[in-house]
Amino acid sequence: MAIEPDALSLEADAVRHASGQSRSLAASLPRLMLESRRIAATVIHGLHGRRRSGSGENFWQYRRFLSGEPARRVDWRRSARDDHLYVREQEWEAAHTVWIWPDRSPSMAFASALVWETKLERTLVIAFALAEILVEGGERVGVPGLMRPTASRNVIDKMAQGIIHDTSERPSLPPGFAPAPRSEVVLLSDFWSPIPDFRRSLAQLSGAHAHIHVVQIVDPAEETFPYSGRVEFLEPEGAGSVTAGRAETWRADYLDKLTAHRAAMREEAQRVRASLIIHRTDRPASELVLALHARMGQGGDVPVVAATQTKPSEARA
């Protein structure tokens, strides 16, 4: 079937736009990697010390020697200071897999005049910094559809190389995959997808018995709607545009829809016992890294709690 010249022109424009975005991202990656390493360096390592006895390198505690245990387990130096025999126990350490999925769809390229970096740039900084911290703590990190789990110390470089050379479609929700039971999955996105799609995505991951951490990364303009006068709003993923004659008259309805969407997100997260954090790009990236740092390892074993919000399942970082 013949293609009309207009269609050819539109296709060429789309290819040039996508190519330009890829080159821009590749050029910014060194800066993002440097920023992520700086953030990681400020966070205390050892996120996943299990604080119970087991196989590991770090000292945990002394306990009384039990009748019937092999004599070689006695710590004679400690026992010499007392009238009892003691056994030296190590802290249990076991690497497990953490999957980090950074949304790289077109909507993440947005940045308002209120901030200096896009949602995508902030997402990648968080993903890189978290991966660095986890690997330093002895964990394995993977990126669904992009990088197999690794404990390599140059994990950031591996992630960056995978992103640069990835030519596949970039969906707004994570690809279907089956994480191992009790592994952890960190989802970094703006999550403006329809709630039914969000629900299906979480249900698929929770079916694998993974611990899920949902992180909604938003531009401050997406929360405050600071627009007035005649404004044209463009949908970044091909759904067209809409023009407001007096944008300020839309603010109340917009904020109502935002509240409803967030409430639905909280409900779906609670359904699968996932944690939910909301992060604005006008806040320091280190805040989000620290919030995730505190939650890793809790998974579904504890209720989802609020850090700074009154709502029981939502924290803002």
Kinemage of the C-alpha trace (Angstrom):
@kinemage 1
@onewidth
@group {chain A} dominant
@subgroup {mainchain}
@vectorlist {calphas} color= white
{ca met a 1} P 0.000 0.000 0.000
{ca ala a 2} L 1.354 3.407 -0.966
{ca ile a 3} L 2.203 5.866 1.764
{ca glu a 4} L 1.152 9.454 1.336
{ca pro a 5} L 3.907 12.089 1.392
{ca asp a 6} L 2.426 13.632 4.531
{ca ala a 7} L 2.654 10.283 6.289
{ca leu a 8} L 6.263 9.903 5.211
{ca ser a 9} L 7.042 13.368 6.541
{ca leu a 10} L 5.381 12.628 9.869
{ca glu a 11} L 7.283 9.365 10.167
{ca ala a 12} L 10.592 11.103 9.404
{ca asp a 13} L 9.841 13.789 12.000
{ca ala a 14} L 9.073 11.108 14.581
{ca val a 15} L 12.337 9.293 13.853
{ca arg a 16} L 14.345 12.518 14.117
{ca his a 17} L 12.609 13.403 17.389
{ca ala a 18} L 13.274 9.979 18.896
{ca ser a 19} L 16.881 10.060 17.710
{ca gly a 20} L 17.360 13.525 19.188
{ca gln a 21} L 15.925 12.418 22.520
{ca ser a 22} L 18.253 9.410 22.589
{ca arg a 23} L 21.318 11.572 21.895
{ca ser a 24} L 20.236 14.076 24.539
{ca leu a 25} L 19.818 11.336 27.125
{ca ala a 26} L 23.161 9.774 26.242
{ca ala a 27} L 24.842 13.158 26.637
{ca ser a 28} L 23.268 13.727 30.043
{ca leu a 29} L 24.018 10.270 31.457
{ca pro a 30} L 27.546 11.094 32.697
{ca arg a 31} L 26.143 13.984 34.750
{ca leu a 32} L 23.327 11.805 36.103
{ca met a 33} L 25.751 9.018 36.985
{ca leu a 34} L 28.001 11.451 38.839
{ca glu a 35} L 25.039 12.875 40.760
{ca ser a 36} L 23.798 9.410 41.682
{ca arg a 37} L 27.233 8.408 43.005
{ca arg a 38} L 27.356 11.578 45.095
{ca ile a 39} L 23.955 10.775 46.607
{ca ala a 40} L 24.880 7.142 47.228
{ca ala a 41} L 28.028 8.229 49.049
{ca thr a 42} L 25.928 10.163 51.578
{ca val a 43} L 23.779 7.148 52.496
{ca ile a 44} L 24.951 4.637 55.069
{ca his a 45} L 25.809 1.316 53.446
{ca gly a 46} L 24.689 -2.080 54.674
{ca leu a 47} L 20.989 -1.657 53.971
{ca his a 48} L 20.155 -5.322 54.329
{ca gly a 49} L 21.934 -6.442 57.480
{ca arg a 50} L 19.384 -8.955 58.781
{ca arg a 51} L 20.041 -8.410 62.494
{ca arg a 52} L 19.832 -12.114 63.344
{ca ser a 53} L 22.413 -14.857 63.624
{ca gly a 54} L 23.566 -16.839 60.622
{ca ser a 55} L 26.330 -17.079 58.060
{ca gly a 56} L 28.107 -13.800 57.451
{ca glu a 57} L 31.247 -11.797 58.095
{ca asn a 58} L 29.983 -9.290 60.673
{ca phe a 59} L 29.872 -9.985 64.408
{ca trp a 60} L 26.347 -10.268 65.792
{ca gln a 61} L 26.509 -11.301 69.455
{ca tyr a 62} L 27.858 -13.699 72.059
{ca arg a 63} L 25.544 -16.303 73.521
{ca arg a 64} L 25.909 -19.064 76.088
{ca phe a 65} L 27.359 -22.359 74.891
{ca leu a 66} L 24.673 -25.074 74.772
{ca ser a 67} L 25.244 -28.633 75.887
{ca gly a 68} L 25.769 -30.905 72.925
{ca glu a 69} L 27.303 -28.278 70.631
{ca pro a 70} L 30.733 -28.948 69.088
{ca ala a 71} L 33.518 -27.631 71.318
{ca arg a 72} L 35.126 -25.869 68.340
{ca arg a 73} L 32.318 -23.289 68.440
{ca val a 74} L 33.444 -21.970 71.837
{ca asp a 75} L 35.054 -18.514 71.767
{ca trp a 76} L 37.782 -19.173 74.318
{ca arg a 77} L 38.970 -15.560 74.530
{ca arg a 78} L 35.501 -14.313 75.528
{ca ser a 79} L 34.894 -17.323 77.778
{ca ala a 80} L 38.144 -16.660 79.682
{ca arg a 81} L 36.627 -13.435 81.049
{ca asp a 82} L 33.712 -15.216 82.699
{ca asp a 83} L 32.673 -18.403 84.449
{ca his a 84} L 30.642 -19.530 81.435
{ca leu a 85} L 31.415 -20.703 77.940
{ca tyr a 86} L 30.344 -18.444 75.049
{ca val a 87} L 29.784 -18.890 71.335
{ca arg a 88} L 30.480 -16.058 68.885
{ca glu a 89} L 27.627 -15.581 66.410
{ca gln a 90} L 27.803 -13.742 63.110
{ca glu a 91} L 25.060 -11.605 61.618
{ca trp a 92} L 22.995 -13.341 58.963
{ca glu a 93} L 23.746 -11.949 55.533
{ca ala a 94} L 22.283 -13.258 52.312
{ca ala a 95} L 22.225 -11.452 49.004
{ca his a 96} L 18.839 -11.302 47.372
{ca thr a 97} L 17.656 -9.691 44.187
{ca val a 98} L 16.229 -6.206 43.874
{ca trp a 99} L 14.654 -5.276 40.549
{ca ile a 100} L 14.610 -1.561 39.742
{ca trp a 101} L 12.382 -0.408 36.907
{ca pro a 102} L 12.817 3.235 35.782
{ca asp a 103} L 10.019 4.462 33.525
{ca arg a 104} L 11.568 5.942 30.364
{ca ser a 105} L 8.357 6.564 28.445
{ca pro a 106} L 7.746 9.945 26.712
{ca ser a 107} L 5.732 11.393 29.606
{ca met a 108} L 8.833 11.239 31.811
{ca ala a 109} L 10.610 13.818 29.645
{ca phe a 110} L 8.443 16.601 31.111
{ca ala a 111} L 9.900 19.408 33.189
{ca ser a 112} L 8.017 22.589 34.073
{ca ala a 113} L 9.533 26.017 34.661
{ca leu a 114} L 9.451 25.238 38.404
{ca val a 115} L 12.313 22.721 38.236
{ca trp a 116} L 15.628 22.277 36.448
{ca glu a 117} L 15.470 18.574 35.551
{ca thr a 118} L 12.948 16.269 33.932
{ca lys a 119} L 11.143 13.451 35.662
{ca leu a 120} L 13.245 11.037 33.597
{ca glu a 121} L 16.516 12.539 34.789
{ca arg a 122} L 15.386 12.370 38.414
{ca thr a 123} L 14.193 8.782 37.921
{ca leu a 124} L 17.551 7.673 36.526
{ca val a 125} L 19.487 9.403 39.316
{ca ile a 126} L 17.375 7.566 41.896
{ca ala a 127} L 17.705 4.234 40.080
{ca phe a 128} L 21.490 4.576 39.775
{ca ala a 129} L 21.991 5.721 43.377
{ca leu a 130} L 19.801 2.969 44.797
{ca ala a 131} L 21.574 0.329 42.709
{ca glu a 132} L 24.967 1.548 43.926
{ca ile a 133} L 23.880 1.392 47.570
{ca leu a 134} L 22.333 -2.061 47.223
{ca val a 135} L 25.376 -3.556 45.519
{ca glu a 136} L 27.655 -2.025 48.143
{ca gly a 137} L 25.435 -3.746 50.710
{ca gly a 138} L 25.970 -7.113 49.054
{ca glu a 139} L 22.737 -7.344 47.049
{ca arg a 140} L 22.104 -8.130 43.398
{ca val a 141} L 20.353 -5.574 41.205
{ca gly a 142} L 18.542 -6.125 37.931
{ca val a 143} L 16.507 -4.000 35.527
{ca pro a 144} L 13.489 -5.801 34.008
{ca gly a 145} L 13.899 -6.298 30.284
{ca leu a 146} L 17.266 -4.547 30.292
{ca met a 147} L 19.834 -6.063 32.670
{ca arg a 148} L 20.081 -9.392 34.452
{ca pro a 149} L 20.668 -9.238 38.233
{ca thr a 150} L 24.274 -8.443 39.056
{ca ala a 151} L 26.389 -7.735 42.110
{ca ser a 152} L 29.060 -5.990 40.041
{ca arg a 153} L 30.580 -2.889 41.612
{ca asn a 154} L 30.221 -1.079 38.281
{ca val a 155} L 26.462 -1.612 38.295
{ca ile a 156} L 25.756 2.016 37.345
{ca asp a 157} L 27.899 1.714 34.221
{ca lys a 158} L 26.103 -1.508 33.256
{ca met a 159} L 22.712 0.135 33.703
{ca ala a 160} L 23.750 3.181 31.680
{ca gln a 161} L 25.097 1.050 28.839
{ca gly a 162} L 21.876 -0.954 28.781
{ca ile a 163} L 19.788 2.216 28.610
{ca ile a 164} L 21.865 3.783 25.839
{ca his a 165} L 21.670 0.701 23.624
{ca asp a 166} L 18.046 -0.164 24.313
{ca thr a 167} L 15.960 0.243 21.152
{ca ser a 168} L 12.790 -1.447 22.383
{ca glu a 169} L 9.466 0.267 23.038
{ca arg a 170} L 9.339 2.204 26.295
{ca pro a 171} L 5.998 1.517 27.972
{ca ser a 172} L 4.524 3.514 30.830
{ca leu a 173} L 4.261 0.427 33.046
{ca pro a 174} L 6.829 -2.290 33.755
{ca pro a 175} L 7.093 -5.251 31.383
{ca gly a 176} L 5.677 -8.559 32.493
{ca phe a 177} L 8.316 -10.626 34.253
{ca ala a 178} L 8.482 -13.128 37.096
{ca pro a 179} L 10.716 -12.001 39.977
{ca ala a 180} L 11.805 -14.691 42.401
{ca pro a 181} L 9.685 -15.088 45.544
{ca arg a 182} L 10.596 -12.577 48.271
{ca ser a 183} L 12.737 -10.519 45.927
{ca glu a 184} L 11.996 -6.796 45.864
{ca val a 185} L 10.758 -4.656 43.003
{ca val a 186} L 11.121 -0.863 42.932
{ca leu a 187} L 8.907 0.844 40.349
{ca leu a 188} L 9.857 4.446 39.484
{ca ser a 189} L 7.301 6.227 37.297
{ca asp a 190} L 4.814 9.071 37.192
{ca phe a 191} L 2.041 6.440 37.122
{ca trp a 192} L -0.451 8.551 35.223
{ca ser a 193} L -1.608 5.388 33.446
{ca pro a 194} L -5.268 4.372 33.807
{ca ile a 195} L -5.929 2.666 37.143
{ca pro a 196} L -7.081 -0.644 35.542
{ca asp a 197} L -3.673 -0.915 33.823
{ca phe a 198} L -1.919 -0.024 37.078
{ca arg a 199} L -3.954 -2.699 38.886
{ca arg a 200} L -3.044 -5.406 36.373
{ca ser a 201} L 0.633 -4.527 36.577
{ca leu a 202} L 0.721 -4.741 40.375
{ca ala a 203} L -1.329 -7.958 40.364
{ca gln a 204} L 1.138 -9.628 38.008
{ca leu a 205} L 4.112 -8.731 40.191
{ca ser a 206} L 2.406 -9.580 43.467
{ca gly a 207} L 1.447 -12.978 42.042
{ca ala a 208} L 5.143 -13.831 42.109
{ca his a 209} L 5.202 -13.013 45.865
{ca ala a 210} L 7.661 -10.166 45.363
{ca his a 211} L 7.806 -7.168 47.697
{ca ile a 212} L 6.779 -4.112 45.693
{ca his a 213} L 7.709 -0.466 46.243
{ca val a 214} L 5.724 1.987 44.122
{ca val a 215} L 7.359 5.399 43.702
{ca gln a 216} L 5.386 8.087 41.889
{ca ile a 217} L 7.744 10.773 40.594
{ca val a 218} L 5.965 13.971 39.624
{ca asp a 219} L 6.754 17.505 38.561
{ca pro a 220} L 5.452 20.143 41.028
{ca ala a 221} L 3.320 21.616 38.252
{ca glu a 222} L 1.489 18.292 38.026
{ca glu a 223} L 0.402 18.693 41.638
{ca thr a 224} L -0.323 22.419 41.760
{ca phe a 225} L -1.561 23.225 38.199
{ca pro a 226} L 0.014 26.721 38.165
{ca tyr a 227} L -1.385 27.680 34.752
{ca ser a 228} L -3.530 30.645 33.764
{ca gly a 229} L -4.693 32.283 30.588
{ca arg a 230} L -4.681 30.544 27.212
{ca val a 231} L -2.586 27.355 27.428
{ca glu a 232} L -2.207 24.444 25.022
{ca phe a 233} L -1.640 21.114 26.779
{ca leu a 234} L 0.115 18.414 24.766
{ca glu a 235} L -0.221 14.710 25.563
{ca pro a 236} L 3.351 13.366 25.242
{ca glu a 237} L 2.397 9.851 24.161
{ca gly a 238} L 0.416 10.665 21.037
{ca ala a 239} L -3.102 11.371 22.317
{ca gly a 240} L -3.171 14.881 20.841
{ca ser a 241} L -3.627 18.247 22.541
{ca val a 242} L -6.245 20.419 24.189
{ca thr a 243} L -6.366 24.194 24.544
{ca ala a 244} L -7.707 26.016 27.575
{ca gly a 245} L -8.933 29.573 27.083
{ca arg a 246} L -8.668 30.309 30.804
{ca ala a 247} L -6.575 27.554 32.320
{ca glu a 248} L -7.076 28.789 35.870
{ca thr a 249} L -10.750 27.760 35.691
{ca trp a 250} L -9.654 24.140 35.233
{ca arg a 251} L -7.579 24.010 38.440
{ca ala a 252} L -10.291 22.808 40.837
{ca asp a 253} L -11.460 20.005 38.551
{ca tyr a 254} L -7.872 18.988 37.863
{ca leu a 255} L -7.008 18.764 41.557
{ca asp a 256} L -10.154 16.710 42.207
{ca lys a 257} L -9.112 14.236 39.526
{ca leu a 258} L -5.593 14.133 40.941
{ca thr a 259} L -6.946 13.343 44.409
{ca ala a 260} L -9.166 10.587 43.014
{ca his a 261} L -6.292 9.061 41.047
{ca arg a 262} L -4.026 9.054 44.111
{ca ala a 263} L -6.750 7.472 46.228
{ca ala a 264} L -7.138 4.694 43.666
{ca met a 265} L -3.369 4.179 43.602
{ca arg a 266} L -3.294 3.867 47.395
{ca glu a 267} L -6.116 1.347 47.300
{ca glu a 268} L -4.370 -0.808 44.709
{ca ala a 269} L -1.050 -0.613 46.582
{ca gln a 270} L -2.739 -1.676 49.823
{ca arg a 271} L -4.432 -4.555 48.020
{ca val a 272} L -1.060 -6.157 47.263
{ca arg a 273} L 0.686 -4.821 50.393
{ca ala a 274} L 2.993 -2.614 48.337
{ca ser a 275} L 4.545 0.533 49.759
{ca leu a 276} L 3.735 3.839 48.085
{ca ile a 277} L 5.926 6.931 48.056
{ca ile a 278} L 5.255 10.187 46.200
{ca his a 279} L 8.293 12.246 45.226
{ca arg a 280} L 8.334 15.706 43.642
{ca thr a 281} L 11.242 16.732 41.486
{ca asp a 282} L 11.598 20.020 43.363
{ca arg a 283} L 12.672 18.032 46.439
{ca pro a 284} L 16.216 16.661 46.962
{ca ala a 285} L 16.779 13.270 45.380
{ca ser a 286} L 18.524 12.138 48.560
{ca glu a 287} L 15.191 12.304 50.416
{ca leu a 288} L 13.720 9.627 48.196
{ca val a 289} L 16.828 7.446 48.359
{ca leu a 290} L 16.720 7.564 52.157
{ca ala a 291} L 12.983 6.782 52.213
{ca leu a 292} L 13.515 3.758 49.988
{ca his a 293} L 16.572 2.802 52.042
{ca ala a 294} L 14.367 2.640 55.139
{ca arg a 295} L 11.713 0.514 53.455
{ca met a 296} L 13.880 -2.041 51.695
{ca gly a 297} L 13.684 -5.412 53.400
{ca gln a 298} L 10.291 -4.696 54.988
{ca gly a 299} L 8.260 -5.721 51.955
{ca gly a 300} L 4.938 -7.312 52.773
{ca asp a 301} L 5.982 -8.366 56.263
{ca val a 302} L 4.833 -5.089 57.788
{ca pro a 303} L 1.913 -2.754 57.074
{ca val a 304} L 2.492 0.086 54.653
{ca val a 305} L 3.039 3.161 56.805
{ca ala a 306} L 3.256 6.877 56.283
{ca ala a 307} L 6.466 8.817 56.785
{ca thr a 308} L 5.185 12.376 56.610
{ca gln a 309} L 1.560 12.036 55.533
{ca thr a 310} L -1.637 11.554 57.469
{ca lys a 311} L -2.867 8.964 54.965
{ca pro a 312} L -1.907 5.484 56.170
{ca ser a 313} L -0.396 4.081 52.975
{ca glu a 314} L 1.317 7.048 51.381
{ca ala a 315} L 4.590 8.733 52.159
{ca arg a 316} L 5.977 11.796 50.485
{ca ala a 317} L 9.688 12.166 49.855
